[in-house]
Amino acid sequence: MRVDFSSWKGDELTRAYTFRYQDAPVPKKTQSGIETQVNPAHKEGFDNVSYLSKAKYTAGVMAELKCSFEGTGCPEIILVENAENCLDGVVRYGACFEIVLYKGGVNIWRHYMDENRVCSWHRRLGVEWNVPENVVHTLTVHVKENEIGFSVDGIAASVRTEDIFKEFHVGLTLCEGIARAHEMVISE
């Protein structure tokens, strides 16, 4: 599946939000894609929005995100165990893996959600280097059995993940600042 956000009509992916926040903003459409905006009402001061594949995938899937950011913005590829249609009409999720590109490198985070929908998380991997702002980067993630690998700008790393979900939605999140998605490709 390939999504070009510059001409996207919104059919291939489902807009979703983490259970961590109640806000459900819509990203701004631009000539080159979609982007988050400053949002003083949001806890982080910026919109936080995700898009998920409608289908679930397994080990062997690869995702590529052409993205960019300003300042503290974070475009990321996410692997989500389950998404839920909530009473307010919004799709939300809790447990996931995030592969986050930001100005300081790439982090891989593991998020958990308990039976009360309280989310917690910890960083599994951090690879640090200076990533230029306002430049289109291609973040590639490859999920293998018990492992997540990434590459961007000639930097590559992987982390062992014995707790990777058997099946998961693949998607993207734009958060923590001005973050942009230009194109996403998901392949098996």
TAMO-V364734 format. One record per run of one state. SS is the DSSP state (2 for helix, 1 for strand, 0 for the rest). FROM is the first residue (numbers start at 1). TO is the last residue. If there is no record, write none. Layout:
SS	FROM	TO
SS	FROM	TO
//
This chain:
0	1	1
1	2	4
0	5	12
1	13	18
0	19	27
1	28	29
0	30	33
1	34	35
0	36	37
1	38	38
0	39	45
1	46	46
0	47	48
1	49	53
0	54	56
1	57	57
0	58	61
1	62	70
0	71	73
1	74	80
0	81	82
1	83	85
0	86	90
1	91	93
0	94	95
1	96	102
0	103	104
1	105	113
0	114	118
1	119	128
0	129	136
1	137	144
0	145	146
1	147	152
0	153	154
1	155	160
0	161	167
1	168	175
0	176	177
1	178	187
0	188	188
//
